[in-house]
Amino acid sequence: MFRFGMGELIVILLIVLVLFGATRLPEIARALGRSIKEFKKGAKEIKDDIKDATNEEKKK
């Protein structure tokens, strides 16, 4: 996957700051955090469903 160094992260943060402004930055960060949380939750549910399905197949 992608690996960002400290320099790249600073450049990305500055670009976001210029595009959206300092007042909207906390709102955007919260929305991004919620999105990541929902994505991880969905991925975990899919993983659990697959695990349950394979366990049911092993019992048969």
PyMOL commands that set and color helices and strands:
alter all, ss='L'
color gray80, all
select helices_A, chain A and resi 6-20+25-59
alter helices_A, ss='H'
color red, helices_A
deselect
rebuild
show_as cartoon
